[in-house]
Amino acid sequence: MRKRLFLLAILGALTSGCSNPSFIGRPDLQLVEGGELPAPTREDLTVPARPYVIGPSDQLVIDVYGLPELSRTLTVDLSGQVALPLAGQIKASGLTASELSDVIADRLRQGYVRDPRVTVGVAVAANQVVTVDGAVSQPGAYPVLGRMSLMRTIARASGTTEFARENHVVVFRRSGGREYATLYDLRAIRLGMYPDPEIYTNDVIVVGESRARRVFKDVLASSALITAPVVALIR
């Protein structure tokens, strides 16, 4: 029903004579007649960067200009700490690479290093992951690469299974010390009814499963003796 309404809305917009039609539920979505979409600009092709927050098990490359004895590659321990000569133990977890560079430089100044120039790079981002579970082909934890959306994240898990309830996708998120959850309908997102929501580090996505579809397939697979047609309504 929703798909029919959406297609009717597109048809109405394209035949209304409007020079810049948009779908009523998505004012940000412009409908283009004839299938000729405009080419993306350079800004469109560049994924806006998110500040990367260092966490346990991340591998860092720390370079102190002119002081190779202080430069090294190390791994953030499980308590979120790193240890450097003259700087001592530093809590790296929760900081960006730039912020950690400033903290290390301040510690080195206190250790009598004149004008230290420190750069920190993240060689292996081990803690920035999103978890995809439920009725997807390859459930698991996936690294967050730039800006992620719900559809792209599920695609990373090789898409939904044949038993998926695509109108019952739950995203769990922790924000400000509180736990949140919301429900999405992948079918409506695919049809352009709703924007594809952003996904963040530590989000958990659970795709629901239709027990009716699974049971129906199991029945068909084990019903060699059934001779009459089987009819079922599956949602």
RANOR-V377204 format. One line per field, one symbol per residue. ss: DSSP state (H for helix, E for strand, L for the rest). phi: phi as a letter, one per 20 degrees, with the letter a starting at -180 (. if undefined). burial: + if it has 24 or more other ideal C-beta (glycine too) atoms within 12 Angstrom, else -. Layout:
ss=???
phi=???
burial=???
This chain:
ss=LHHHHHHHHHHHHHLLLLLLLEELLEEEEELLHHHLLLLLLHHHHLLLLLLLLLLLLLEEEEEELLLLLLLEEEELLLLLEEEELLLEEEELLLLLHHHHHHHHHHHHHHLLLLLLLEEEEEEELLLLEEEEEELELLLEEEELLLLEEHHHHHHHLLLELLLEEEEEEEEEEEELLEEEEEEELHHHHHLLLLLLLEELLLLEEEEEELHHHHHHHHHHHLLLLLLLLLLLLLL
phi=.fffffffffffffdenffbfbfgecfedeedfnneefffefffedfgfdfeefbgmfddddcdgncffdeadbdfffendcccgmemfceefndeffffgfffffffffemeflfddccceeceedeccddcnecfcfqdcfedmedcfffffffemneefefefecddddbdbmndecbbdcdffffffnfcffffdcgmfcdcefdefffffffffffddfefdefdcbddd
burial=-----+--++--+---------+-----+-+--------------------++++-++++-+++--+--+++-+++---+++-+--+--+-++-+-+--++-+++-++----+--+-+-+++--++++++++++++--+--+-+---+++++++-++--++-+++++++++++----------+++-+++++++-++-++++++++++++--+----------------------
